[in-house]
């Protein structure tokens, strides 16, 4: 009996030590996974921030530093002549106004038309609605490159070359089937009791759309507006095709024209300064609308 008791007394502390090791091992694994996750996220963040850092650092370099054989990560004496040159240039201000004008009209027109079409496809019963919706979605499978020539011929016959019409007016006809689909799905999740109650009070479809549905779709509309703003602000191909006069150029075309392939030494500080100035409105727009974007993601997940 004494031997058995001695064995038990010796085994009990060992078992306790093994049991205490389990939480420590689990905590060590949890901390290790968290550290590895943070390292991956930090590496990805640095990878995403590096182009922005390089753009800003190059914009304040001299032409010799920007075109030199060695890499200069940060200039010894920052130069801001490129920014002052662009801000003082009246032609650059004209390019900025052109971009603001085109982007504003395109975003407002597309948002309005997409909201109307999505409402009719989700809240109004009419024959052939599902067929029209299917045809609308089928346009997503058409490569946009295949429609460039027919569109150019159409706009040429309409006399719209060297005008902003080919860039702005298509948005007023629900340009963007993916946005119609996104907004339609969100509108379908709104209870129809609201429509019925409003109709009992004498409201028509236009009143319901403007006073009930649109306020409830604000997060989704803000998300779509951000996508439209970025796409139209950075648009290069379509403005390059239709805007052939210098006075009509937008910022992406103007920045591209700063690069001269026939020169050995390129004005990289001027090009990067123009890119920084063109990026600032995008950052401001995202900061202003980010809470609506996150709210849209949360609501979509909850629904």
C-alpha positions in Angstrom: 0.0 0.0 0.0 2.8 2.4 0.8 4.4 1.7 -2.5 1.1 2.3 -4.3 0.7 5.6 -2.4 4.2 6.6 -3.2 3.6 6.0 -6.9 0.4 7.9 -6.9 2.0 10.8 -5.1 4.8 10.9 -7.7 2.4 10.6 -10.6 0.0 13.3 -9.4 2.4 16.3 -9.8 3.5 15.0 -13.2 -0.1 14.9 -14.4 -0.7 18.3 -13.0 2.4 19.6 -14.8 1.2 18.0 -18.1 -2.2 19.5 -17.6 -0.8 22.9 -17.0 1.3 22.7 -20.2 -1.8 22.3 -22.4 -3.1 25.9 -21.8 0.4 27.3 -22.2 0.9 25.5 -25.5 -2.5 26.6 -26.8 -1.8 30.2 -25.8 1.7 30.0 -27.5 0.1 28.7 -30.7 -2.6 31.4 -30.5 0.0 34.2 -30.1 2.2 32.7 -32.9 -0.8 32.6 -35.3 -1.7 36.2 -34.4 1.9 37.4 -34.9 2.1 35.6 -38.2 -1.2 37.2 -39.3 0.0 40.7 -38.3 3.2 40.1 -40.2 1.3 39.1 -43.3 -1.1 42.1 -43.0 1.8 44.5 -42.4 3.7 43.1 -45.4 0.6 43.5 -47.6 0.1 47.0 -46.4 3.7 48.0 -47.1 3.4 46.4 -50.5 0.3 48.5 -51.2 1.7 51.7 -49.8 5.1 51.5 -51.6 3.8 52.8 -55.0 2.3 55.8 -53.2 5.5 56.4 -51.3 7.5 56.2 -54.5 5.2 58.6 -56.3 5.4 61.2 -53.5 9.2 60.9 -53.1 9.8 61.1 -56.9 7.6 64.2 -57.1 9.9 66.1 -54.8 13.2 65.0 -56.4 15.3 66.8 -58.9 15.3 65.6 -62.5 18.8 64.4 -62.1 17.9 62.3 -59.0 14.8 60.9 -60.7 16.7 59.9 -63.9 20.0 58.8 -62.2 21.4 55.3 -62.3 21.2 54.9 -58.5 17.9 54.6 -56.6 17.2 57.6 -54.4 14.6 56.6 -51.9 14.2 60.1 -50.4 15.7 63.3 -51.7 18.3 65.1 -49.5 16.6 68.5 -50.4 13.0 68.1 -51.3 11.9 70.2 -54.3 8.4 71.5 -54.8 8.8 73.3 -58.1 6.8 70.6 -59.9 3.7 71.3 -57.7 4.0 75.1 -58.1 4.5 74.7 -61.8 1.3 72.6 -62.2 -0.8 74.8 -59.9 0.2 78.0 -61.7 -0.5 76.4 -65.2 -3.9 77.6 -66.4 -4.0 74.6 -68.9 -3.6 72.2 -66.0 -6.5 73.8 -64.2 -8.6 73.4 -67.3 -7.8 69.7 -67.3 -8.9 69.5 -63.7 -12.2 71.2 -64.4 -12.8 68.9 -67.3 -12.3 65.8 -65.1 -14.6 67.3 -62.4 -17.3 68.1 -65.0 -17.2 64.7 -66.7 -17.0 62.7 -63.5 -19.8 64.6 -61.8 -22.2 64.3 -64.6 -21.4 60.6 -65.2 -21.8 59.7 -61.5 -25.0 61.6 -61.1 -26.5 60.3 -64.3 -25.6 56.7 -63.7 -26.7 56.7 -60.1 -30.1 58.1 -61.1 -30.8 55.8 -64.0 -29.5 52.7 -62.2 -31.8 53.5 -59.2 -34.8 53.9 -61.4 -34.2 50.7 -63.4 -33.4 48.7 -60.2 -36.7 50.0 -58.6 -38.7 48.9 -61.7 -37.1 45.5 -61.7 -37.6 44.9 -58.0 -40.7 46.7 -56.8 -43.0 47.1 -59.8 -44.8 44.1 -61.4 -45.0 44.3 -65.2 -45.0 41.6 -67.9 -41.6 40.5 -69.2 -39.8 41.9 -66.2 -37.7 38.8 -65.6 -36.8 38.5 -69.3 -35.6 42.0 -69.4 -33.5 41.5 -66.3 -32.0 38.3 -67.9 -31.1 40.3 -71.0 -29.6 43.0 -68.9 -27.4 40.6 -67.1 -26.4 38.9 -70.4 -24.7 42.1 -71.4 -22.1 41.5 -68.8 -20.7 38.7 -71.0 -20.1 41.0 -73.9 -16.4 42.2 -74.0 -16.4 46.0 -74.0 -13.7 46.0 -76.7 -16.2 44.5 -79.2 -18.4 47.6 -78.9 -15.8 50.2 -79.4 -16.1 50.5 -83.2 -19.9 50.4 -83.3 -20.1 53.0 -80.6 -17.6 55.2 -82.4 -19.5 55.0 -85.6 -22.8 55.8 -83.8 -21.3 58.8 -81.9 -19.6 60.0 -85.1 -22.9 60.0 -87.0 -24.5 61.9 -84.1 -21.7 64.5 -84.3 -20.5 63.9 -80.8 -16.8 63.6 -81.5 -14.7 66.2 -79.6 -17.5 66.6 -77.1 -18.1 65.2 -73.6 -21.4 63.5 -74.8 -19.9 60.0 -75.5 -18.5 60.0 -71.9 -21.4 61.5 -70.0 -24.7 60.6 -71.8 -24.4 56.8 -71.8 -24.5 56.9 -68.0 -28.0 58.4 -68.1 -29.3 55.1 -69.7 -28.4 52.8 -66.8 -24.8 52.2 -67.9 -23.6 49.3 -65.8 -25.6 46.1 -65.5 -23.6 45.0 -62.4 -24.8 48.1 -60.5 -28.4 47.5 -61.5 -28.1 43.9 -60.2 -26.5 45.0 -56.9 -29.1 47.7 -56.3 -32.0 45.4 -57.4 -31.0 42.7 -54.9 -30.8 45.2 -52.1 -34.2 46.7 -52.9 -35.8 43.3 -53.0 -34.8 42.8 -49.3 -36.8 45.9 -48.3 -40.2 44.8 -46.9 -43.1 45.5 -49.4 -45.3 46.5 -46.5 -43.7 50.0 -46.8 -44.9 50.3 -50.4 -48.4 49.1 -49.5 -48.7 51.5 -46.6 -47.5 54.4 -48.8 -49.9 53.6 -51.6 -52.8 53.5 -49.0 -51.8 57.1 -48.2 -52.0 58.1 -51.8 -48.3 57.9 -52.8 -47.4 56.9 -56.3 -44.3 54.9 -57.5 -42.2 58.1 -57.9 -42.9 59.2 -54.4 -42.2 55.8 -53.0 -38.9 55.6 -54.9 -37.7 59.0 -53.8 -39.0 59.2 -50.2 -38.8 55.6 -49.0 -36.6 53.4 -51.2 -33.8 55.8 -52.0 -33.1 56.8 -48.3 -33.0 53.2 -47.3 -30.5 52.4 -50.1 -28.1 55.2 -49.2 -25.2 52.9 -48.2 -25.4 50.9 -51.4 -25.7 54.1 -53.5 -22.7 55.5 -51.8 -20.7 52.3 -52.6 -21.8 52.5 -56.2 -20.9 56.2 -56.3 -17.4 55.4 -55.1 -16.9 52.8 -57.8 -18.2 55.2 -60.4 -16.1 58.1 -59.2 -12.9 56.1 -59.3 -13.7 54.6 -62.7 -14.7 57.9 -64.4 -11.9 59.9 -62.7 -9.3 57.4 -63.9 -10.8 56.7 -67.3 -8.3 56.9 -70.0 -9.3 54.9 -73.1 -12.7 56.4 -73.8 -11.7 60.0 -73.3 -8.6 59.4 -75.5 -10.8 58.1 -78.3 -13.4 60.9 -78.3 -11.6 63.9 -76.9 -9.2 64.9 -79.6 -8.8 68.6 -78.7 -6.3 69.7 -76.1 -8.8 71.9 -74.4 -11.0 68.9 -73.7 -8.4 66.7 -72.2 -9.0 65.1 -68.8 -6.3 64.5 -66.2 -5.3 61.0 -67.2 -4.7 62.1 -70.8 -2.8 65.2 -69.7 -0.5 63.1 -67.4 0.1 60.7 -70.1 1.2 63.5 -72.5 3.8 64.6 -70.0 5.8 61.5 -70.9 7.8 61.9 -74.1 9.3 58.6 -75.4 11.7 60.6 -77.7 13.5 62.1 -74.7 16.2 60.3 -72.7 15.6 62.3 -69.6 12.0 62.3 -68.6 10.3 64.9 -66.3 9.5 62.3 -63.7 9.1 64.8 -60.9 6.5 66.7 -62.9 4.7 63.5 -63.9 4.6 62.2 -60.3 3.5 65.5 -58.9 0.6 65.5 -61.4 -0.2 62.0 -60.3 -0.2 63.0 -56.7 -2.6 65.9 -57.4 -4.9 63.6 -59.4 -4.9 61.0 -56.5 -5.9 63.5 -53.8 -9.6 63.7 -54.8 -9.9 59.9 -54.8 -8.6 59.8 -51.2 -10.9 62.5 -50.1 -13.9 60.8 -51.7 -13.1 57.5 -50.0 -12.6 59.1 -46.6 -15.9 60.9 -46.9 -17.9 57.9 -48.1 -16.1 55.1 -46.2 -18.7 54.8 -43.4 -21.4 54.3 -46.0 -19.3 51.7 -47.7 -18.7 49.7 -44.5 -22.4 50.1 -43.5 -23.4 48.7 -46.9 -21.1 45.7 -46.3 -22.5 45.1 -42.9 -26.1 45.4 -44.0 -25.5 43.1 -47.0 -24.0 40.5 -44.6 -26.9 40.7 -42.2 -29.5 40.4 -44.9 
